[in-house]
Amino acid sequence: MKLSRRNLFQAAFGAAQVGLLARYGLPSARAQSNSGRPSKMLAIWVDGGLHWELFFAPLSRAGILKFIPSATGGLYPVGYNPNQVENLDRSPVDLDAPGPVRKLRAPVTWNWANPADSMGNNPVVNNTQVYRPYGYIWANPKYKLWEKSALLVGADQGTAAHASGIVASMSGVAGAAFRSPAVQAVVANAMASRFPDRPLPNVTLGGTAPVALGLPALANPTWLSNAAAVEPTLSDRRENAWAGLRARQDQPDVAFDGSSLSGTVPASVVDAALLKTLRRERGVSTQGTDALMEQLYDTYKGASRTIRRDILSVLSGTPSWEKLKADPAYPSEWGACIGYADMCGQGTSMGEYGFALQLLKSDLVSTVTLRASSINNSAFDTHAANGVTVHASHLRIAFEMIGRMVAEMSLTPSRSNPSQSLLDETLVYVFSDFGRTFPKTGSDHHPATCALLVGGGIQGNQMLGGYDETMNGSPMGAPVDLIEEGGERVRRAPRSQDIAATVLNTYGLQPGKDFFIPGGFGVVDGVVRT
């Protein structure tokens, strides 16, 4: 980890919570070994708050007519009518079917006969919209991404503020600061004992850091902006910094309190001296100071192992986009446009997807957090008069990129289990700050949001939950089946705590033993494949 004043503050703040979390039985590292469970996470934060209802269609026929603008826009298609909505598996859609569980469906904006078509008029909406090809990857029968995807609908974030909403999506509890660890950190910590050779358990490539509040130092996020950032921070390649200091010797692993641990630490002369000095300072000051120094001590040992591993060489030898580009329809270098060519940009401008793929494929990580946008780094905080139109155009492009990432992972064999794909061993968790007011009422912040889960352990091709269509204005979530923390089954509207708990349940982690989320929570029933 690259140490900074920010990292040190976070470490100190986390250490202050250890006693609280310990009351709930939170261990240092524990994970189920159930087959079929994922062992990695790709968390994709789509920046700004999303009109989820413009890409997916969790509303009934009446709800579409009530909340969604009619199909219009020509080259800037926005809104849709009920006839446009189809199940992504192309089975017959029933927009009037009751119940909180339905197949994954969307308003179809592409030409099924020619998915690359961006010139023709769509007859389903009386030619009021031009076909948009972006988003088709989710419906492409060659890859069947719907089989691996579940949309959780209508969760109440408990906030409509950006920073607080991001914290809610990552930890389950809204607030200016984390009150429980981010789900990425919980997973990284849980996988540490099963995969000790992953030197970077929790990596973040941008945005709010997935804080490891109260967890061991190994679960703290490692900040990397891109592949180039590895060389100065996590390798010993630079001669001016490492001349004469590269030699390492395996020394017995010693805990901060001086007790012996199993294994060794590959320490340089400087490493050995610093670790010895930190142990000597234990007990000199306060318990809080000791807790902070123990975090630093463990972080330093982890950095020593990471540098010994020479992850820069591992990454440089790991391809990013390699499988999907064999399909002529999906070149690794691709671009997208709003309208015909009013605003164009490259896929590489939407986030560090290629680097995230390298990290996951290299097996160096347990969790990766990626900040995502649309072309030219366009985020989704849209308040302009035409915000809904702009948002709809960019949202299709952003989800096309996410879908291509998922497809690449589905085609890539797992390094640890060749009978599985990288997607089979990875849960992809797509989230945003919050939802937005429904498009007939603008594009303001709205606390009801969705989350998309794809990949390992997921019972796919379903939307769980919905919106309260009896409400006027922008609706909140409708009841969904949940299994509460105490085991009882209920039907109620979901909250951010439930989304976080459902994510962790996918890994076989158990409440009260492997994680704690303040305020209580339930797990959305039917998400995890049994």
N, C-alpha and C positions, 0 to 999 in steps of 0.2 A: 504494500500500500504506500502511496505517496503521502508522506505526512505533511500536514499543514495546520495552521491554527484552527481551521474549520474541522479537520479530522480529529484534532486533539480535543476540541470542545465536544464533539459528538461522542468520542470515547468516554470522556468524563461524565457526560450526561447519562450515557448508557450505564456506566458503572454504578451510578447512584440508584438505579432501578433494580439492581440484581437482587437485593433483599426482598423487594416486593414480588418480583416474578418467581423467586424461589418458593414463596408461600404457596404458589399454585403448581408446584412440582415440575417446573420447567427444567429439563436436564440440559447438560452441555452439548450433548450430541446423541440423538436417538432416532432411528428410522425403522419402519417396517420393511421387511424384505419380500413383501407379497409380489408374486409374479404379475406382470401386466401393469404394474404401477410405473409412472415415470420416475426418472432420477435426475432430470434436468428441467430447468424452466427458462423460457424466453418470454420476458415481460415487455410488451410493446405499449408504451404510453403515447397515445395520439394527442398531440398538444392542443388544448384550447377548449374542449367541451364539444360534444358531437350531436348532430341531428341523426341519431341512429335510425330513426323511423324513415329516413329518406333512402337508406341503403337496404335495410331489411324491412319486412312488413309484418310486425306483430299485432296489427289491428284487425278487427273484423271488417266486414263490408261496410257496416254502418259507421264504424270508427274511421275508416278511410275517408268516407264522404264528409264526416264531421270535422276531422282534424287536418286532413291533407289537402293542399290546393289541387285543383284539377290540372291535368297534364297540359303544360304549355311550355313556351320558351324557345322553340326552334333549335338553334345551335347551342342554346344554353338550357337544356331540358331540366325542368324543375316540377315537382308535383307528379302525381300519377292517379290513375283511376283504378277501380277494382279489377277491371278486365286485364290490366297490365301485370297483376300479381300472379306469380307461379311458384310452385314448389321447385326448389333447385334440382330435385331428382326427377322432375318432369312428371311426377304422378299427379293425378287430378287434385286440384286445390279446392278446399271447402272453406270459404271465408266466413261461413256462418257456424262452423263447428264450435260447440262450447268446450269449456275446459281450459286449464292453464298450460297444456302441453300440445304443441303442434309441430308439424314438420318445418324445417328451415325453408323460408320463402322470401322472395324479394320482388320489387317492381322491376320487370325486365326492360332494360334500356338498350339491349344489344340485339343484333339480328342473328337469330339462331342459325339461319342458312349460311350466313357469312359473318362470323363474329368479329372480324377485323373492320367491318363496314362502319365508316364514320361520315358518310355522305348521304345515305338514303334516308327517306322519311319513314317514320314508323306508322303503318296503317292501323295498328291496334288503338292508337290515340288520334285517329283521323288526321294523320300527317302533321300534327301540331308540334312534334318533336323529331329532331334528327337523331339517328342511332348513335349511341355512345358505346364503344367496345370495352370500356374500362369496368372491371368488376366481373367480367365473364369467367375469369379463372376459377371463381367459386362454383360456377355451374358447369364447367367443362367436364363432359362425361369421361374424358381420358384420365382425369385426376381425381374426380369425385371428392372434392374437399368437403362437401356437405356431410359425407359419411363420418367425418372425423370432428365435426364442429357442433357445439351447443351454444346457443345465445341465451343468456340470463337477462330477463327483461324487467325493467321498472324498479330497480333498487333505489331506495331513498338514501342519498349520500349524507343527509343531515346538514347540508350546507350548499350554498350556491356561490362560494368564493373559490377562486382558482387554487391557491395554495392549500387550503383546507380540504378541497375536494380531491386533490392528488394524494394527500396523506390518507384520506378515507379509502381511496381505491387501493392503496398499497398496504394499509395496515388494518382496515376495517373501521377505524374511528376517526371522524373528522376533527380537525384542530390545527392550530398554527404550528404545533410541534407534535411529534410522534408520542403516543402514550402506550404503544405496544410495538413490537418489531414489525418491519415490513415483511410481507409473505416471502419475498425473495430471500431475505436473511434467515428466516425460519427454515426454509428448504435447504439453503446452503449449509446451515448448522446441522440439520438432520442427516444430510448426505455425507458429512465429513468422515464419520466412522466407517461408512461403507466404501467410500472412494477417497482414501487418503492421498492418492497420487494426483488429485486435482489441485494444483497449487493456487488457483485463483477461484475460490468457491463462489464469490459474489462480486460480479463485475457490473459496473454501470457505465454506459456510453453517453450519458447526457440526461439533463433534467434533475428532478429531485432525487437525492440519493436514497436507496432502500436501506434505511438505518437499521442496524442490528441492536436495537435498544435492549440492554440487559443480557445479551448473548455473549458468548466468548469472542475474543478478538478475531478469530478466523472467519467469523460470519460478517465482519465489517465490510462495507463496499470498497472495492478497488476502483478508483476513478481512471478511466482511459478515454481519451477523446477519439482516438483512431489508432490504426496499427502503428503509425509512426511514434505514438506516445510510449510504446513499450520500451523502445531502445534506451531513452534516458532514465526511465524510472524503474524498470524491472529487469535490467540486464547489466552486465559488466563490460560492455563493448567499448565504452568511451575511455580512451587511453589517459586523457588528462585527469579523469576522476578515479581510475582504478589501477593505475600503474603501481605495481608492487603489492597490490591488495587482493589479487584474484585467488591466490592459493587458499584452499579450504581443507580443513581436516574434520572428519567426523568425530564429534565429541558426545559423551553421554548426555541425553536429554534430561535436563533438570528443571523442575517446576519453579515458579517464582518464590515459593516458600522454602526452596532448597531440597524438597523431596525428590527422589529419583522417579523418572518416568521411563517407559519402554521406548526403544528406538534411539536415534542419534540426531544431532543437529550439525549440518555442514557449515562450520563456522570459520570465518577468517580470523586473523589476529585481532582486528578491530571488533568484529562481532563478539568474540569470546570476552574481550575486555568490557564491552558495554553490558553484556548480559550479567557478568559478574558484578559490575558496579550497581546495576539495578537491583539485584538480589541483596546487595549489602545495604541499600537504602531502605529496604522494607522495615517498617516499624519505627522509623525515625520520626515520621510526622503523623498525620491522621489516617483513619481508615479510608477516607475519600481519596487521599493522595496515593495510598497503597493500591487502591482499586484502579486508579488511572495508570500507575506505573505497571501494574500487572497486565493491563491492556497493551501498553507499549512493549512490554517484555514479550508477550505472545505474538504481537504483530511483527516484532523484529525477528523472532525465530521463523515465522512464516515467510518473511522476505528472504531470509537466508536460503531456505529450501527452494523458493521460487527462482532465485538467481542461479543456484546450482542446477536446476532443471533446464536452464537455457531455453526458456519459452520462446525467445525471439526466433531461434532456429526452427523450433516446432511450428510456430505460426507461419514463418516464411515458406515452409514446405507443405502447408495445408491450403488447398484450393478453397475458394468461396463459391462462386457460381460455376458449376461444372456439369450437373446432370440435366437441369431444365433446358439449358441452351442447346441441347441436342434436338429439341423441338423447334423447327424454324419459326413457329409463331411466338416464341419466347426467347429472343436473343438476350444475352446478359447486358449488352449496352442498348438501352431502349429509352425512348422519350414519350412524353404525353403532352397534349395541348388542350387548352380551354377553347371552345369554339372550333374553328378550323385551325387557326394559328394565332389567335389574339394573345395568348400567353402560353409559351412552351417551355419545357424543362426536361432534364434528364432524371432517370430513376435514381441516380447516385445523389441527387440533391434532396432526397426525401429522408435521409438518415443513413447511419453506418450499417446498412444491411449486410454488405459484403464482409465487413470485419466481424459482425455478430456471427455470421455463418462460419468464419474461420475459427472463432473461439469455441463454438459448439462442436464443430467437426473435429477439432484438435483434441477434445476430451480434457482440456485444461480447466474447465469451469463446471460449476453446478448450476449457476443462474447468471443470466445476462439480462440487463435492463436497457432497452433501446428507446430513445426519443424518436418519434416518427412525425412526419408532416406530409404535405403534398409537394408537388413540384416547386422548385425554387424556394424551398424552406417555408412554404406558406402554411401557417398554423390556422387553427379553426376558431379563434375568438372573434366571431363576426357579429358586429352590431349595426352595420350600415343598412341603408334602406333596401339594398339588393343583397343583403347578407345571405338569405336563404338560397338564392340562385347561385351565388359564388360558392357557398358551402356545398351545395349538391354536386357541383362540377368537380370540386377538389376532393370531396369525399369518395367518389367513385375511383378517382386516380389513386388515392391513398390506400383504399382497400384492394385495388389491383396489385399494388406493390406488396402488401402484406400477404395476399394470396400467393403471389409468386414465391415469396420466401417460404411459405408453408409447403408449396409444391416441391421446391428444391429439397426441403428437409424430408419429405415423404419418399423421394427418390434416392436418398443418400443412406447407405447401410450404416448401422450402428457399429462403432468401433469395438464396443464391449460385447455385443451380441449380434453377429452377422445375420441371424434370422429375423432381426427387427430392423426398422428404419430409424434414422435420427429422430423423425417425428414421433415414432412409437415410444421412444424413451424420453421425450420432451413434452411438457405441457406448455403450449403457447397461450399466454394470458394477455388479451388485448383490452385496454381500458383507456378512459380519458378522465378529465377533471370532473365532469358532470354531464348531464344532458343539456338540451336547450329547449326554450319554449317552442311549442309545436308551430310548424311553419305558417299556419294561418294567423298566428299572433306574433310573428316576428322571429328574432333569433337572439333572445336574451338568455341569461343563465337560468338553469332549471335543475333542481336537485334530483329529479328522477332520471336514472341513467341505465345503461346496459353494460354487459361485459361479455366478451366472446372467448370461449375456451375451445382450443383445438389440440388434438393429438393424443398423447399417452393417457390411457385410462378413461377416456371420455366416451360416454354413450352418445353417439353423434346423431345428426339429422334431426335436431329438435330445437324448438324455442320453448323455454320454460318461463311462465309468467306472462304478463301483459300489462295493459294500462286500464285504469278505471274510466271506461268510456261514458259513464254517467256524468262525469264532471264537465263543467264548462271551463273554457280557457285551456291551459296545458295540464293534462292529467298526471296524477301520480300512479304508482304501480298498483296492479291488481293482485289479489291473493294468489299464492303459490304454495305447493306442498313442501313443508320443511320438517326436518328432524331436529328438535331443539337440543340444546346442550345436555339436558338431562335425559334424553332418549325419547321423549314423548313426540308424537306426530301431530302437527298442527297445519292449518292453512291460514296464512296471513300475508300481508304485503311484505316483500323482502326489503332488507336494509343493507348498507355497506358491510356491516359485520357478517352478514350471511354470505356475501360474495367471497370475502376473505376466507371464511371458514370452509366454504365449498372448495376453493382453490387448494387449501391445505389438506382437505379430506381426500382429494384426488391422489395424494402421495401416501395415503394410509396413515397420516398423522392424526393423533387423537387429542381432542380437547382436554385440558387439565393435565395432560401428561407431556404432550409435545408442543402445545401452544396455549396461549391465553389471550383473549380479546376482551377488553373492558366493555361492560354494558350488556353482556350476554349475546348469544348468537344461535342460529340454526344452520343446518346444511341443507341446501336445496336438494330435494329428493329426486333421484332418477338421473343425476348427472354422471355419476361414476359408473363405469362398466363393471359388472359383477360376473 
